[in-house]
């Protein structure tokens, strides 16, 4: 019975994000985008392709190193989007 439940379940949608100054940054596997509103009310969007280091090397797929890589990538991406939105 459990196997049937797994077969009919919808696949997970992997979307994450964070708030930036006057906007939001959203990330999906392979890309991220930042949308901010300027003082006149116009929305500006900045899109980038992104490949995680964990997809390139088996070393970075190990549990502890994968977490370190994810933390570093999130901080790097977060700071870049915050600077762009400011």
C-alpha positions as a LaTeX table, in Angstrom:
\begin{tabular}{lrrr}
\hline
Residue & $x$ (\AA) & $y$ (\AA) & $z$ (\AA) \\
\hline
Unk1 & 0.00 & 0.00 & 0.00 \\
Unk2 & 2.82 & 2.41 & 0.86 \\
Unk3 & 4.34 & 1.97 & $-2.61$ \\
Unk4 & 1.08 & 3.07 & $-4.22$ \\
Unk5 & 0.96 & 6.20 & $-2.10$ \\
Unk6 & 4.48 & 7.12 & $-3.17$ \\
Unk7 & 3.58 & 6.61 & $-6.83$ \\
Unk8 & 0.58 & 8.94 & $-6.72$ \\
Unk9 & 2.23 & 11.70 & $-4.68$ \\
Unk10 & 3.16 & 14.87 & $-6.51$ \\
Unk11 & 6.88 & 15.64 & $-6.72$ \\
Unk12 & 8.17 & 18.25 & $-4.29$ \\
Unk13 & 8.59 & 21.79 & $-5.57$ \\
Unk14 & 11.95 & 23.13 & $-4.44$ \\
Unk15 & 11.54 & 26.88 & $-4.02$ \\
Unk16 & 13.16 & 29.05 & $-1.38$ \\
Unk17 & 13.73 & 32.71 & $-0.85$ \\
Unk18 & 14.46 & 35.61 & 1.41 \\
Unk19 & 13.46 & 39.20 & 1.86 \\
Unk20 & 15.68 & 41.97 & 0.51 \\
Unk21 & 15.33 & 45.73 & 0.78 \\
Unk22 & 11.98 & 46.64 & $-0.86$ \\
Unk23 & 11.68 & 43.22 & $-2.50$ \\
Unk24 & 12.22 & 39.48 & $-2.48$ \\
Unk25 & 14.78 & 36.97 & $-3.75$ \\
Unk26 & 13.50 & 33.55 & $-4.87$ \\
Unk27 & 15.66 & 30.51 & $-5.63$ \\
Unk28 & 14.86 & 27.33 & $-7.55$ \\
Unk29 & 17.29 & 24.61 & $-8.63$ \\
Unk30 & 19.49 & 26.12 & $-11.32$ \\
Unk31 & 18.57 & 29.81 & $-10.94$ \\
Unk32 & 17.57 & 32.66 & $-8.68$ \\
Unk33 & 15.85 & 35.99 & $-9.23$ \\
Unk34 & 15.48 & 39.17 & $-7.24$ \\
Unk35 & 12.55 & 41.56 & $-7.64$ \\
Unk36 & 12.60 & 45.01 & $-6.02$ \\
Unk37 & 10.31 & 48.03 & $-6.19$ \\
Unk38 & 11.86 & 51.46 & $-6.79$ \\
Unk39 & 10.55 & 54.69 & $-5.20$ \\
Unk40 & 8.37 & 55.38 & $-8.28$ \\
Unk41 & 6.62 & 52.01 & $-7.88$ \\
Unk42 & 8.28 & 50.20 & $-10.80$ \\
Unk43 & 9.43 & 46.61 & $-10.27$ \\
Unk44 & 12.95 & 45.68 & $-11.38$ \\
Unk45 & 13.93 & 42.02 & $-11.78$ \\
Unk46 & 17.46 & 40.59 & $-11.79$ \\
Unk47 & 17.79 & 36.95 & $-12.92$ \\
Unk48 & 20.85 & 34.69 & $-12.65$ \\
Unk49 & 21.64 & 31.07 & $-13.43$ \\
Unk50 & 23.15 & 29.23 & $-10.50$ \\
Unk51 & 24.72 & 25.80 & $-10.11$ \\
Unk52 & 25.58 & 24.57 & $-6.64$ \\
Unk53 & 29.09 & 23.33 & $-5.93$ \\
Unk54 & 27.49 & 20.12 & $-4.61$ \\
Unk55 & 26.46 & 19.23 & $-8.17$ \\
Unk56 & 30.07 & 19.28 & $-9.41$ \\
Unk57 & 31.98 & 17.17 & $-6.91$ \\
Unk58 & 31.31 & 14.04 & $-4.89$ \\
Unk59 & 33.35 & 15.52 & $-2.03$ \\
Unk60 & 30.78 & 18.31 & $-1.47$ \\
Unk61 & 27.89 & 15.80 & $-1.44$ \\
Unk62 & 28.98 & 14.34 & 1.91 \\
Unk63 & 26.68 & 15.46 & 4.75 \\
Unk64 & 28.93 & 17.81 & 6.73 \\
Unk65 & 30.56 & 19.36 & 3.67 \\
Unk66 & 27.21 & 19.72 & 1.89 \\
Unk67 & 25.94 & 21.78 & 4.82 \\
Unk68 & 29.05 & 23.97 & 4.80 \\
Unk69 & 28.68 & 24.53 & 1.06 \\
Unk70 & 24.97 & 25.35 & 1.40 \\
Unk71 & 25.67 & 27.87 & 4.17 \\
Unk72 & 28.44 & 29.57 & 2.18 \\
Unk73 & 26.35 & 29.68 & $-1.01$ \\
Unk74 & 23.33 & 31.10 & 0.85 \\
Unk75 & 25.45 & 33.81 & 2.47 \\
Unk76 & 27.14 & 34.70 & $-0.82$ \\
Unk77 & 23.86 & 34.82 & $-2.74$ \\
Unk78 & 22.11 & 36.70 & 0.06 \\
Unk79 & 24.78 & 39.38 & 0.29 \\
Unk80 & 24.85 & 39.83 & $-3.50$ \\
Unk81 & 21.08 & 40.26 & $-3.72$ \\
Unk82 & 21.02 & 42.61 & $-0.71$ \\
Unk83 & 23.69 & 44.80 & $-2.28$ \\
Unk84 & 21.81 & 44.88 & $-5.59$ \\
Unk85 & 18.54 & 45.81 & $-3.89$ \\
Unk86 & 20.05 & 48.61 & $-1.80$ \\
\hline
\end{tabular}
